[in-house]
Amino acid sequence: MQALEKMEQLIDNLCGKFSDIREENEKLTKQLEIMRGQLQEKDLEIIRLKKDNQRQIETIERELMRLKKERSEYEEKISKLHQKLSAFLGVAEENKRNNDEKQA
């Protein structure tokens, strides 16, 4: 009889442990599902941030190209103005020499 009682206690003990393990497994499964959902949200956020960063990079690159073009245009205008001024000063200098030669 004692062996039967010990077996019954052992079975009850094992059933209790099995029940506890099953509950823990269910709890961990739910936590896993929650974490998977959170991971998916983070993945989507990363994708969104990458797209935003790419758009910002493209905007900055367009602005850089625009500024380079603008700079080139200004440099060209300055060069033309310099040429005109040099030509004008050259003519003025030549006229001054001619006037000096006439007076001498």
Rosetta silent file (secondary structure, phi, psi, omega in degrees, C-alpha in Angstrom):
SEQUENCE: MQALEKMEQLIDNLCGKFSDIREENEKLTKQLEIMRGQLQEKDLEIIRLKKDNQRQIETIERELMRLKKERSEYEEKISKLHQKLSAFLGVAEENKRNNDEKQA
SCORE:     score description
SCORE:     0.000 S_00000001
   1 L     0.000  -39.711 -178.288    0.000    0.000    0.000 S_00000001
   2 H   -62.466  -37.694  179.756    2.756    2.404    0.817 S_00000001
   3 H   -64.148  -38.151  178.713    4.254    1.987   -2.607 S_00000001
   4 H   -66.662  -40.985  178.212    0.882    2.790   -4.130 S_00000001
   5 H   -65.042  -40.775  178.726    0.524    5.906   -1.969 S_00000001
   6 H   -64.613  -39.505  178.300    4.042    7.012   -2.885 S_00000001
   7 H   -65.065  -40.570  178.945    3.255    6.503   -6.556 S_00000001
   8 H   -63.950  -42.873  177.282    0.042    8.493   -6.147 S_00000001
   9 H   -62.830  -42.284  179.272    1.943   11.316   -4.414 S_00000001
  10 H   -62.420  -43.104  178.928    4.582   11.201   -7.114 S_00000001
  11 H   -64.838  -44.237  177.870    1.928   11.369   -9.821 S_00000001
  12 H   -60.309  -42.831  179.520    0.168   14.257   -8.046 S_00000001
  13 H   -62.290  -46.241  179.804    3.508   16.034   -7.676 S_00000001
  14 H   -64.726  -39.243  178.130    4.356   15.483  -11.352 S_00000001
  15 H   -63.536  -40.695  177.428    0.898   16.647  -12.432 S_00000001
  16 H   -62.705  -45.477  179.201    1.329   19.822  -10.377 S_00000001
  17 H   -64.589  -40.268  179.404    4.748   20.479  -11.880 S_00000001
  18 H   -62.712  -41.585  178.627    3.419   19.736  -15.369 S_00000001
  19 H   -63.067  -43.444  178.234    0.549   22.182  -14.803 S_00000001
  20 H   -61.906  -43.320 -179.737    2.994   24.851  -13.593 S_00000001
  21 H   -64.849  -40.344  178.809    5.241   24.272  -16.603 S_00000001
  22 H   -62.593  -44.898  178.382    2.246   24.470  -18.957 S_00000001
  23 H   -61.261  -43.849  178.962    1.138   27.788  -17.395 S_00000001
  24 H   -63.649  -39.057  178.755    4.671   29.151  -17.645 S_00000001
  25 H   -62.633  -44.340  178.796    4.848   27.995  -21.271 S_00000001
  26 H   -62.922  -42.509  178.942    1.566   29.786  -22.080 S_00000001
  27 H   -62.052  -45.328 -179.709    2.796   32.919  -20.322 S_00000001
  28 H   -67.310  -34.771  177.270    6.099   32.836  -22.217 S_00000001
  29 H   -63.892  -42.693  177.351    4.278   32.202  -25.507 S_00000001
  30 H   -63.388  -43.137  177.858    2.154   35.314  -24.928 S_00000001
  31 H   -61.300  -40.045  178.980    5.271   37.333  -24.075 S_00000001
  32 H   -62.238  -43.529  178.646    6.916   36.045  -27.247 S_00000001
  33 H   -62.734  -41.819  178.024    3.923   37.147  -29.342 S_00000001
  34 H   -61.946  -45.304 -179.159    4.015   40.591  -27.717 S_00000001
  35 H   -65.429  -37.102  176.865    7.746   40.891  -28.387 S_00000001
  36 H   -63.086  -41.822  177.168    7.293   39.801  -32.010 S_00000001
  37 H   -62.046  -44.007  178.368    4.678   42.514  -32.423 S_00000001
  38 H   -63.302  -39.616  178.837    7.012   45.073  -30.876 S_00000001
  39 H   -63.461  -41.656  177.346    9.819   43.898  -33.135 S_00000001
  40 H   -62.388  -41.540  177.740    7.601   44.320  -36.201 S_00000001
  41 H   -61.387  -43.238  179.323    6.723   47.852  -35.054 S_00000001
  42 H   -64.710  -40.435  177.504   10.418   48.652  -34.620 S_00000001
  43 H   -60.455  -44.056  178.477   11.199   47.216  -38.060 S_00000001
  44 H   -64.324  -39.079  178.019    8.526   49.434  -39.601 S_00000001
  45 H   -64.373  -41.057  178.095    9.878   52.432  -37.697 S_00000001
  46 H   -62.472  -43.276  178.534   13.391   51.699  -38.967 S_00000001
  47 H   -61.091  -44.295  179.699   12.092   51.480  -42.539 S_00000001
  48 H   -62.534  -44.075  179.907   10.266   54.791  -42.101 S_00000001
  49 H   -64.393  -39.401  177.864   13.353   56.460  -40.631 S_00000001
  50 H   -62.785  -42.223  178.350   15.535   55.154  -43.461 S_00000001
  51 H   -64.061  -43.363  177.692   13.090   56.561  -46.015 S_00000001
  52 H   -60.601  -45.005  179.041   13.013   59.900  -44.193 S_00000001
  53 H   -61.686  -41.668  179.503   16.812   59.990  -44.082 S_00000001
  54 H   -63.713  -41.476  177.728   17.009   59.162  -47.787 S_00000001
  55 H   -62.936  -41.634  179.008   14.553   61.965  -48.596 S_00000001
  56 H   -64.504  -41.327  178.130   16.591   64.392  -46.500 S_00000001
  57 H   -61.591  -44.637  179.772   19.799   63.324  -48.239 S_00000001
  58 H   -63.177  -40.059  178.000   18.165   63.814  -51.635 S_00000001
  59 H   -63.427  -44.225  179.420   16.898   67.249  -50.591 S_00000001
  60 H   -64.240  -40.848  179.023   20.356   68.249  -49.373 S_00000001
  61 H   -63.976  -41.164  177.333   21.946   66.965  -52.586 S_00000001
  62 H   -63.545  -42.475  178.786   19.478   68.982  -54.691 S_00000001
  63 H   -63.017  -40.712  178.574   20.187   72.069  -52.582 S_00000001
  64 H   -62.767  -43.917  178.528   23.928   71.501  -52.977 S_00000001
  65 H   -62.863  -41.548  178.746   23.567   71.217  -56.746 S_00000001
  66 H   -62.528  -43.778 -179.906   21.468   74.389  -56.817 S_00000001
  67 H   -66.364  -38.192  177.403   24.042   76.259  -54.745 S_00000001
  68 H   -64.006  -41.993  178.512   26.900   75.040  -56.943 S_00000001
  69 H   -63.556  -45.156  179.156   25.024   76.214  -60.029 S_00000001
  70 H   -60.735  -43.084  179.069   24.287   79.553  -58.365 S_00000001
  71 H   -61.474  -44.329  179.283   27.936   79.911  -57.374 S_00000001
  72 H   -60.678  -42.258  178.224   29.026   79.149  -60.925 S_00000001
  73 H   -63.088  -43.410  178.755   26.622   81.781  -62.259 S_00000001
  74 H   -63.960  -42.219  178.929   27.934   84.375  -59.788 S_00000001
  75 H   -62.107  -38.584  178.395   31.525   83.534  -60.661 S_00000001
  76 H   -66.067  -43.168  178.254   30.694   83.951  -64.342 S_00000001
  77 H   -62.542  -42.839  179.211   29.012   87.323  -63.681 S_00000001
  78 H   -63.210  -41.370  179.314   31.984   88.472  -61.605 S_00000001
  79 H   -62.089  -44.184  178.495   34.352   87.372  -64.360 S_00000001
  80 H   -63.732  -42.983  178.018   32.368   89.323  -66.971 S_00000001
  81 H   -62.909  -39.146  178.630   32.262   92.386  -64.729 S_00000001
  82 H   -63.637  -43.037  178.431   35.994   92.082  -64.165 S_00000001
  83 H   -62.953  -44.193  178.627   36.602   91.883  -67.901 S_00000001
  84 H   -62.310  -45.263 -179.442   34.393   94.929  -68.536 S_00000001
  85 H   -64.220  -42.578  178.038   36.082   96.872  -65.753 S_00000001
  86 H   -62.718  -42.291  178.805   39.524   95.867  -66.990 S_00000001
  87 H   -64.904  -43.306  179.714   38.580   96.880  -70.514 S_00000001
  88 H   -63.843  -46.476  179.636   37.149  100.182  -69.294 S_00000001
  89 H   -65.167  -34.448  176.903   40.170  100.925  -67.129 S_00000001
  90 H   -64.404  -42.603  178.007   42.424   99.980  -70.021 S_00000001
  91 H   -66.890  -43.332  179.653   40.600  102.447  -72.302 S_00000001
  92 H   -63.640  -41.606  179.058   40.650  105.106  -69.607 S_00000001
  93 H   -64.560  -39.942  179.711   44.366  104.531  -69.037 S_00000001
  94 H   -66.487  -41.858  177.831   45.005  104.716  -72.786 S_00000001
  95 H   -63.508  -38.710  179.499   43.012  107.963  -73.053 S_00000001
  96 H   -64.363  -42.916  178.404   44.972  109.409  -70.137 S_00000001
  97 H   -63.484  -40.726  179.016   48.278  108.539  -71.841 S_00000001
  98 H   -63.746  -41.250  178.506   47.057  110.085  -75.070 S_00000001
  99 H   -65.481  -40.873  179.080   46.045  113.281  -73.238 S_00000001
 100 H   -63.685  -39.352 -179.489   49.397  113.376  -71.445 S_00000001
 101 H   -68.350  -37.091  179.622   51.215  112.961  -74.768 S_00000001
 102 H   -67.708  -37.234 -178.571   49.177  115.769  -76.392 S_00000001
 103 H   -75.070  -23.982 -177.659   49.934  118.137  -73.523 S_00000001
 104 L   -83.473    0.000    0.000   53.660  117.426  -73.615 S_00000001
